[in-house]
């Protein structure tokens, strides 16, 4: 639960501000009459039904009543009350249950007045499979549906790949898929370079391979010193028996294990399993740094930059962040924090209830644990410093873009469009998005060109289709009026409001403030006419035409109602626009290649309704190729195991319409 800092209510209010505020208070006061004193979660909604804020309370009645008293509220809370048109409630059995539900709703609904966890990607794990006689070691993301032992989380996919690579050298465990394993008749390259024991072709017996798998699990479970001691003893024994080749194998395995631990940074002696969190606040922004320690080893770290009101203290932001962070992740035995939380015991109780085992949440004051927290805090401070420097540079570039293209204000959202195809085949349109924080890859979109009326290679027609689909959907999902209101708010702001939210410039709006089209006057005209058909005449459009001989730095820019022009060479804005254009080009080409690759490997049998993987395999096993299936007669098709007469007729009709 977030705690709102107190501040004095302004003595003077304008007449236009008092009435809506009273209306918001009246709505809340009316809801209080019907609320119970038990725990639960409340949602505050605006007149459009959008959720403004999600909160939890030990007593719903007491907590919501506090919003009916105007004195002592911060400006942030006053704005929230001002916008409240209705409220919704969920009653829970316990306060920990309310805390977990609050975190889940905040992540799903993303209310503007809550602390929001951003860039919340799933963490990778190492999986030692348990559903095959010869276990494999693989990288895993997502739900843990496959049988086996999971080890993690790791901070990045790269950390997992490096660890698996070293584990292959140390324990010779396979990483191939089960289907690849089943079809081997001789050892693969991994066996030749001594990264696999070769269980697929019997190069190692099942019992010995199971022993290697057991050693790998023991190492990942924290018993690394025991495993290294055993390997060292085996190496000495082999050397004493003059089996120098076998001794060299143990030597290489020991070296691989040392390599894993040497690249883990801090490896604490007194912390077996813990997550370490530290938060640093500066310049109206926040950075939460998290380090993962499992089995006494450092498995990496990641920086987060949660969106939060500037008036919130570091401990309040960290408290809300933690509840959301563990909403879909298992909590470790220990969680070490840089700041003491107001509801630290409640968080511990909630996570204990969820995981089914004791979870300790602590703020260490001395010793090795305090050193780990201080190390995380240093990393948080440095990460935020780098981000502030990048944001400042980006802000200057966006200001330059506004000046170069006659925009009223620096753009908060830039959309860049490009198409990619080969002679009209596998045509794909790409849209990339950039703003104050750089490229926003989560909002990139690709458009598979669907129109059958287009002449192959009609770039103008493809651009029309892409923009028509994009902005038609935008009109349905986000009213244009609200976009104008957002833009006005961003331009005007409230210079006297020191407790305002995170600068609005950092909030990515739904509507673009600038649309860049990769192309010259023709592409720009097609884009302008398409938007005019939708009634959109106020979306800034700029076309970028490549220079003579496609020379970078000699691009021409086209804007409706203006003569084409070029930016000065070595202009930072020119380099910035080139980066945007190149990113759109890269994304469009990548999407096109992926679609083309999919078409290359596509099998004609995939187009037949009712033919799944099992029947497809049966047909290909019987006939050899899809072409042979297409030429087969009804009786031949029906003779395939698993293919009924009705299914044989379906396949036959598909190829003999």
C-alpha positions in Angstrom: 0.0 0.0 0.0 1.4 3.4 -0.9 1.5 6.1 1.7 0.7 9.6 0.5 2.9 12.4 2.0 1.0 15.2 3.7 1.1 18.7 2.3 -1.0 21.7 3.1 -4.1 22.4 1.0 -3.7 25.6 -1.0 -5.6 28.4 0.7 -7.1 29.7 -2.4 -9.0 27.8 -5.1 -10.5 29.1 -8.3 -14.3 28.8 -8.7 -13.8 26.3 -11.6 -11.7 24.0 -9.5 -13.9 23.9 -6.3 -17.1 22.5 -7.9 -15.6 19.4 -9.5 -13.6 18.7 -6.3 -16.8 18.8 -4.3 -18.4 16.5 -6.8 -15.6 14.0 -6.4 -15.8 14.2 -2.6 -19.6 13.7 -2.7 -19.2 10.6 -4.9 -16.7 9.2 -2.4 -18.8 10.2 0.7 -21.8 8.4 -0.8 -19.8 5.2 -1.3 -18.5 5.2 2.3 -22.1 4.7 3.6 -22.2 1.2 2.2 -18.7 0.0 3.0 -17.7 -2.6 5.6 -14.9 -2.3 8.1 -13.1 -5.4 6.8 -10.1 -5.6 4.5 -10.4 -5.2 0.7 -9.3 -3.4 -2.4 -10.8 -0.2 -3.9 -10.6 1.3 -7.3 -11.2 5.0 -8.2 -12.5 5.6 -11.7 -13.0 8.8 -13.8 -16.0 9.8 -15.8 -14.9 7.6 -18.8 -14.6 4.5 -16.6 -10.7 4.6 -16.7 -9.1 3.4 -13.4 -7.3 6.2 -11.7 -6.0 4.5 -8.6 -6.0 1.0 -7.0 -5.5 0.8 -3.2 -5.9 -1.8 -0.4 -7.0 -1.2 3.1 -7.2 -3.1 6.4 -10.6 -1.3 6.8 -12.2 -0.2 3.6 -14.6 2.2 5.4 -11.8 4.0 7.3 -9.5 4.2 4.4 -12.0 5.5 1.9 -13.4 8.0 4.5 -9.9 9.7 4.5 -10.5 10.8 0.9 -13.6 12.9 2.0 -11.4 15.2 4.1 -9.6 17.8 1.9 -7.3 19.2 4.5 -3.8 17.6 4.6 -4.0 15.9 1.2 -1.1 16.2 -1.2 -1.7 17.9 -4.6 -1.4 14.5 -6.2 -4.3 13.0 -4.1 -6.4 16.2 -4.6 -6.1 15.7 -8.4 -7.1 12.1 -8.0 -10.2 13.1 -5.9 -11.0 15.8 -8.5 -11.1 13.2 -11.2 -13.1 10.5 -9.3 -16.6 9.9 -10.8 -17.2 6.4 -9.3 -15.6 3.7 -7.2 -15.5 -0.1 -7.2 -14.6 -2.5 -4.3 -13.5 -6.1 -3.7 -13.8 -7.4 -0.1 -11.1 -9.9 0.9 -10.8 -12.3 3.9 -7.4 -11.0 5.0 -5.1 -8.0 4.6 -2.3 -10.1 2.9 -4.9 -11.3 0.4 -5.8 -7.6 -0.3 -2.1 -6.7 -0.8 -1.7 -9.5 -3.4 -4.9 -8.5 -5.2 -3.9 -4.9 -5.2 -0.6 -5.7 -6.9 -2.3 -7.9 -9.5 -4.8 -5.1 -10.4 -2.1 -2.4 -10.6 -0.1 -4.5 -13.1 -3.1 -5.3 -15.1 -5.0 -2.0 -15.1 -1.9 0.4 -14.9 -3.7 3.3 -13.1 -2.1 6.7 -13.6 -1.8 7.6 -9.9 -0.1 4.3 -8.8 3.5 3.4 -8.8 3.9 1.3 -12.0 6.4 -1.4 -12.6 7.8 -1.0 -16.2 9.7 -3.3 -18.5 8.5 -6.3 -16.5 9.7 -9.1 -18.8 9.8 -12.7 -17.6 13.0 -14.0 -16.3 14.8 -16.9 -17.8 15.5 -20.1 -15.9 17.7 -23.2 -16.5 15.6 -26.4 -16.8 17.0 -29.9 -16.3 14.3 -31.9 -18.0 12.6 -34.8 -16.2 10.3 -36.2 -18.9 13.0 -38.1 -20.9 15.3 -41.0 -20.0 18.3 -38.9 -20.9 17.8 -35.5 -19.3 18.6 -32.3 -21.3 19.6 -28.9 -20.0 17.8 -26.0 -21.6 16.8 -22.4 -21.2 13.2 -21.8 -20.1 10.8 -18.9 -19.9 7.2 -18.7 -18.9 4.9 -21.1 -17.1 6.6 -24.2 -15.5 4.5 -26.8 -17.2 7.3 -29.2 -18.3 8.4 -31.8 -15.9 11.9 -31.3 -14.5 14.0 -29.2 -12.1 14.1 -25.4 -12.5 17.0 -23.2 -11.4 16.9 -19.4 -11.4 15.9 -16.8 -12.0 18.8 -15.4 -14.1 19.0 -11.7 -14.8 19.3 -12.1 -18.6 19.1 -14.7 -21.4 22.8 -14.1 -22.0 23.6 -15.1 -18.4 21.7 -18.4 -18.9 23.4 -19.1 -22.2 26.9 -18.6 -20.7 26.1 -20.8 -17.7 24.6 -23.6 -19.9 27.7 -23.4 -22.2 30.0 -23.8 -19.2 27.8 -26.6 -17.8 28.0 -28.5 -21.1 31.8 -28.5 -20.7 31.7 -29.4 -17.0 29.0 -32.1 -17.1 28.6 -33.1 -20.8 24.8 -32.9 -20.7 22.9 -32.7 -24.0 21.1 -29.5 -25.0 19.4 -30.9 -28.1 15.6 -31.4 -28.6 14.0 -34.8 -27.9 13.2 -35.2 -31.6 16.8 -34.5 -32.7 17.9 -37.0 -30.0 15.6 -39.8 -31.2 16.8 -39.5 -34.9 20.6 -39.7 -34.2 22.4 -42.6 -35.7 25.9 -41.3 -34.8 27.2 -38.7 -32.3 26.8 -35.1 -33.3 29.4 -32.3 -33.3 28.7 -31.5 -29.6 30.1 -35.0 -28.7 33.2 -34.4 -31.0 34.1 -31.1 -29.2 33.5 -32.7 -25.8 30.4 -30.8 -24.8 28.1 -33.9 -24.7 28.6 -37.4 -23.4 26.6 -38.8 -26.4 23.8 -40.7 -24.7 21.8 -40.7 -28.0 24.0 -43.4 -29.6 25.1 -45.2 -26.4 28.5 -43.6 -26.1 27.8 -43.5 -22.4 25.5 -45.9 -20.5 22.3 -44.6 -18.9 23.6 -45.0 -15.3 26.8 -43.0 -15.9 24.8 -40.3 -17.7 22.3 -40.1 -14.9 25.3 -39.5 -12.6 26.4 -36.5 -14.7 22.9 -35.1 -14.5 22.9 -35.6 -10.7 26.2 -33.8 -10.4 24.9 -30.8 -12.5 21.7 -30.6 -10.3 23.9 -30.6 -7.2 26.1 -27.9 -8.6 23.1 -25.7 -9.5 21.6 -26.4 -6.0 24.6 -24.9 -4.2 26.8 -27.8 -3.6 29.5 -26.5 -5.9 32.4 -27.0 -3.5 31.5 -30.7 -2.9 31.3 -31.3 -6.7 34.7 -29.6 -7.3 36.2 -31.6 -4.5 34.9 -34.9 -6.0 36.2 -34.0 -9.5 39.6 -33.1 -8.0 39.8 -36.5 -6.3 38.8 -38.3 -9.4 41.4 -36.4 -11.4 44.1 -37.4 -8.8 43.0 -41.0 -8.9 43.1 -41.1 -12.7 46.5 -39.5 -12.8 47.9 -41.9 -10.2 46.6 -44.8 -12.3 48.4 -43.3 -15.3 45.1 -42.7 -17.1 46.1 -39.3 -18.2 43.4 -38.9 -20.9 40.7 -39.5 -18.3 42.5 -37.1 -15.9 42.5 -34.4 -18.6 38.7 -34.8 -18.9 38.3 -34.1 -15.1 40.8 -31.2 -15.4 38.7 -29.6 -18.1 35.5 -30.1 -16.2 37.0 -28.4 -13.1 38.2 -25.5 -15.3 34.7 -25.0 -16.7 33.2 -24.9 -13.1 35.8 -22.3 -12.1 34.8 -20.3 -15.1 31.2 -20.2 -14.1 32.0 -18.9 -10.6 34.7 -16.5 -11.8 32.1 -14.6 -13.9 29.5 -14.2 -11.1 30.9 -11.2 -9.4 30.1 -11.2 -5.7 29.5 -14.7 -4.3 28.4 -14.3 -0.7 29.4 -16.7 2.0 26.4 -16.3 4.3 23.6 -15.8 1.8 22.3 -19.0 0.1 19.1 -17.8 -1.5 18.0 -14.1 -1.6 16.9 -11.2 -3.8 18.6 -7.9 -3.0 16.7 -4.6 -3.8 18.0 -1.1 -3.6 16.3 2.1 -4.7 17.8 5.5 -5.6 15.8 8.6 -6.4 17.1 11.7 -8.3 15.7 14.2 -10.7 12.1 13.1 -10.3 13.0 9.6 -11.4 13.7 6.3 -9.6 15.8 3.3 -10.2 15.3 -0.1 -8.4 18.3 -2.4 -8.7 17.7 -6.1 -8.0 20.4 -8.8 -7.6 19.6 -12.5 -7.6 21.5 -14.9 -5.4 20.8 -18.6 -5.6 22.8 -21.5 -4.2 25.3 -19.0 -2.8 26.0 -17.7 -6.3 25.3 -14.4 -7.9 23.0 -15.0 -10.9 23.0 -11.4 -12.2 21.1 -8.2 -11.7 18.6 -6.0 -13.5 17.7 -2.3 -13.2 14.0 -1.1 -13.2 12.7 2.4 -13.6 9.2 2.5 -12.1 6.8 5.3 -12.9 5.9 7.2 -9.7 4.8 10.6 -8.5 7.6 12.8 -7.5 6.1 13.4 -4.1 6.4 9.7 -3.1 9.3 8.7 -0.8 11.8 6.0 -1.8 10.4 3.5 0.7 6.8 4.0 -0.5 7.9 3.4 -4.1 9.9 0.3 -3.2 7.0 -1.1 -1.2 4.5 -0.9 -4.1 7.2 -2.1 -6.5 7.9 -5.3 -4.5 4.3 -6.4 -4.4 4.0 -6.1 -8.2 7.4 -7.7 -8.8 6.4 -10.9 -7.0 2.9 -11.0 -8.5 4.0 -13.6 -11.0 7.3 -14.8 -9.6 8.3 -17.2 -6.8 9.8 -15.4 -3.8 13.1 -16.6 -2.4 13.8 -17.4 1.3 15.2 -13.9 1.9 14.4 -10.5 0.5 17.0 -7.8 1.5 16.1 -4.2 1.1 17.9 -0.8 1.2 14.9 0.9 3.0 12.7 -0.1 5.9 9.1 -0.5 4.6 6.0 0.7 6.5 4.3 -2.6 5.9 7.3 -4.9 5.8 5.8 -7.6 8.0 2.6 -7.6 6.0 4.6 -8.1 2.8 6.5 -11.0 4.4 3.2 -12.6 5.5 1.6 -12.2 2.1 4.6 -13.7 0.2 4.8 -16.5 2.8 1.1 -17.3 2.2 1.6 -17.3 -1.5 4.8 -19.5 -1.7 3.8 -21.9 1.1 7.1 -21.4 3.0 8.7 -18.7 5.2 9.8 -15.6 3.3 11.9 -13.2 5.3 11.9 -9.5 4.3 14.7 -7.6 6.1 16.7 -4.4 6.0 20.2 -5.4 7.1 22.2 -3.0 9.2 25.6 -4.7 9.3 27.7 -7.5 8.0 27.9 -9.2 4.6 24.2 -8.7 3.9 24.5 -5.0 4.4 27.5 -5.0 2.0 25.3 -6.7 -0.7 22.6 -4.0 -0.2 25.2 -1.2 -0.4 26.6 -2.8 -3.6 23.1 -2.9 -5.1 22.5 0.8 -4.1 25.7 1.8 -5.8 24.5 0.1 -9.0 21.1 1.8 -8.7 22.7 5.2 -8.4 25.0 4.7 -11.4 22.2 3.2 -13.5 19.9 6.2 -12.8 22.8 8.6 -13.5 23.3 7.0 -17.0 19.5 7.1 -17.6 19.2 10.8 -16.7 22.1 11.7 -19.0 20.5 9.7 -21.9 17.1 11.3 -21.2 18.7 14.8 -21.2 20.4 14.2 -24.5 17.2 12.7 -26.0 15.2 15.7 -24.8 17.6 18.1 -26.6 17.3 16.0 -29.8 13.5 16.0 -29.6 13.5 19.8 -29.2 15.7 20.0 -32.3 13.2 17.8 -34.2 10.4 20.2 -33.2 12.4 23.1 -34.6 13.4 21.4 -37.8 9.8 20.3 -38.6 7.9 23.2 -37.3 6.1 21.3 -34.4 4.4 23.2 -31.6 6.2 21.2 -28.9 8.9 18.5 -28.7 7.3 15.3 -29.8 6.6 12.7 -27.0 5.7 9.9 -29.5 7.3 9.6 -33.0 6.0 6.8 -35.3 8.1 5.8 -38.3 6.7 3.6 -41.1 8.5 1.5 -43.8 7.5 -1.3 -46.1 9.5 -4.4 -47.2 9.0 -7.0 -49.9 10.7 -8.8 -52.8 8.8 -8.2 -56.1 5.6 -7.7 -54.1 5.8 -11.1 -52.3 5.6 -11.5 -48.5 4.9 -7.8 -48.3 5.2 -6.4 -44.7 4.7 -2.9 -43.3 6.6 -1.9 -40.1 5.9 0.7 -37.5 8.5 1.7 -34.9 7.9 4.1 -32.0 10.4 6.4 -30.2 10.0 9.0 -27.5 11.8 10.7 -24.6 13.2 7.3 -23.4 14.4 6.2 -26.8 12.9 3.3 -28.8 9.8 1.8 -27.3 10.0 -1.7 -28.7 7.0 -3.0 -26.9 4.9 -0.7 -29.1 6.4 -1.7 -32.4 3.8 -3.2 -34.9 4.1 -5.2 -38.1 1.4 -5.3 -40.8 1.1 -8.3 -43.1 -0.2 -6.7 -46.3 -3.6 -8.4 -47.0 -5.2 -6.5 -49.8 -5.7 -8.7 -52.9 -6.3 -5.6 -55.1 -2.8 -4.3 -54.8 -0.5 -4.6 -57.8 2.7 -6.5 -56.6 5.3 -3.9 -55.7 2.8 -1.0 -55.2 4.6 0.8 -52.4 2.0 3.6 -52.3 -0.9 1.1 -52.0 0.9 -0.8 -49.2 1.5 2.5 -47.3 -2.2 3.4 -47.6 -3.2 0.0 -46.2 -0.8 0.2 -43.3 -1.9 3.7 -42.3 -5.6 3.0 -42.8 -5.4 -0.1 -40.5 -3.2 1.7 -37.9 -5.2 4.9 -37.6 -8.7 3.3 -37.9 -7.9 1.2 -34.9 -6.4 4.1 -33.1 -9.7 6.1 -33.6 -11.7 3.2 -32.2 -9.5 2.6 -29.1 -8.4 6.2 -28.3 -10.7 9.2 -29.0 -8.9 11.9 -30.9 -10.2 14.6 -28.5 -8.4 13.0 -25.5 -5.2 13.0 -27.5 -5.6 16.8 -28.0 -6.2 17.2 -24.3 -3.1 15.3 -23.5 -1.0 17.4 -25.9 -2.4 20.6 -24.4 -1.5 19.4 -20.9 2.0 18.5 -22.0 2.5 21.9 -23.7 1.0 24.1 -21.0 1.6 22.1 -17.8 1.3 23.6 -14.4 4.3 25.5 -13.5 3.3 26.1 -10.0 2.6 22.4 -9.2 5.7 21.1 -7.5 4.0 17.8 -6.6 2.9 16.9 -10.2 3.3 13.4 -11.5 6.4 12.3 -13.3 7.0 14.8 -16.1 4.3 14.3 -18.7 6.9 14.3 -21.4 8.0 10.9 -20.1 4.6 9.4 -20.5 4.1 7.8 -23.9 0.7 9.0 -25.4 -1.4 6.8 -27.6 -1.4 9.3 -30.6 1.8 10.3 -32.4 3.0 13.8 -32.3 5.0 13.2 -35.5 4.7 10.6 -38.2 7.8 9.9 -40.4 7.3 8.1 -43.7 10.3 6.4 -45.4 9.8 7.8 -48.8 9.6 10.9 -50.9 6.7 13.1 -52.1 4.7 10.2 -53.5 4.7 8.2 -50.3 3.9 11.4 -48.3 1.0 12.2 -50.6 -0.4 8.7 -50.2 -0.1 9.0 -46.4 -1.7 12.4 -46.3 -4.7 11.3 -48.5 -5.2 8.2 -46.3 -5.4 10.2 -43.1 -7.7 12.8 -44.7 -10.1 9.9 -45.6 -10.3 9.2 -41.8 -10.9 12.9 -41.0 -7.4 13.4 -39.6 -5.8 16.6 -40.8 -3.7 17.6 -37.8 -1.3 14.7 -37.6 2.2 16.1 -38.5 3.6 14.1 -41.5 7.2 14.2 -42.8 8.6 12.2 -45.7 12.3 11.1 -45.8 13.7 10.5 -49.2 17.2 8.9 -49.6 19.8 11.1 -51.1 21.5 10.6 -54.5 23.1 7.2 -54.7 21.4 6.5 -51.3 24.1 8.6 -49.5 23.4 9.0 -45.8 23.5 12.7 -44.9 22.0 13.9 -48.1 18.4 13.0 -47.4 15.6 15.3 -48.5 12.6 16.0 -46.2 9.1 16.6 -47.5 6.4 18.3 -45.4 2.8 19.1 -46.8 2.7 22.8 -47.8 6.4 23.3 -47.8 9.3 23.0 -50.2 11.5 20.0 -49.8 14.6 20.8 -47.8 17.8 19.2 -46.4 19.3 19.4 -42.9 22.9 20.6 -42.5 25.5 17.9 -42.6 26.7 16.7 -39.2 23.5 18.1 -37.6 22.7 16.0 -34.5 19.0 16.1 -35.5 19.9 14.6 -38.9 21.7 11.8 -37.3 18.8 11.2 -34.9 16.3 11.0 -37.8 18.6 8.7 -39.7 18.7 6.4 -36.7 14.9 6.4 -36.6 14.7 5.6 -40.3 17.3 2.9 -40.1 15.5 1.2 -37.1 12.2 1.2 -39.1 14.0 -0.3 -42.1 15.6 -3.0 -39.9 12.3 -3.9 -38.3 10.4 -4.0 -41.6 13.1 -6.2 -43.3 13.3 -8.5 -40.2 9.5 -9.0 -40.3 9.6 -9.6 -44.1 12.4 -12.2 -43.7 10.6 -14.0 -41.0 7.5 -14.2 -43.1 9.5 -15.4 -46.1 11.3 -18.0 -44.1 7.9 -19.3 -42.8 6.6 -19.6 -46.3 9.7 -21.5 -47.5 9.3 -24.2 -44.9 5.5 -24.3 -45.1 4.1 -27.7 -46.1 1.0 -28.0 -48.4 -0.5 -30.4 -45.8 -0.7 -27.5 -43.3 -3.4 -25.9 -45.3 -5.8 -28.9 -44.9 -8.3 -28.5 -42.1 -8.2 -31.5 -39.8 -4.6 -32.5 -40.6 -2.6 -32.0 -37.4 1.0 -32.9 -36.6 0.2 -36.6 -36.0 -1.7 -37.2 -39.3 0.8 -35.0 -41.1 3.7 -37.2 -39.8 1.8 -40.4 -40.7 1.2 -39.2 -44.3 4.8 -38.1 -44.8 6.2 -41.3 -43.2 4.1 -43.3 -45.6 4.6 -41.4 -48.8 7.9 -39.6 -48.2 7.0 -36.1 -49.5 4.0 -33.8 -49.7 4.2 -34.0 -53.5 3.7 -37.7 -53.3 0.7 -37.2 -51.0 -0.8 -34.8 -53.5 -0.6 -37.5 -56.3 -1.9 -40.4 -54.2 -5.2 -42.0 -54.9 -8.1 -42.4 -52.4 -7.3 -46.1 -51.7 -3.6 -45.3 -51.1 -4.5 -42.4 -48.7 -7.0 -44.6 -46.8 -4.3 -47.2 -46.3 -2.2 -44.9 -44.2 -2.4 -45.8 -40.4 -4.6 -43.2 -38.6 -6.2 -41.9 -41.8 -9.9 -42.7 -42.1 -11.8 -42.8 -45.3 -13.4 -39.5 -44.6 -10.0 -37.9 -43.9 -8.6 -39.5 -47.1 -11.4 -38.0 -49.1 -10.7 -34.6 -47.5 -7.0 -34.8 -48.4 -7.8 -36.1 -51.9 -10.3 -33.3 -52.6 -7.8 -30.6 -51.4 -5.4 -31.6 -54.2 -8.0 -32.4 -56.8 -10.5 -29.6 -56.7 
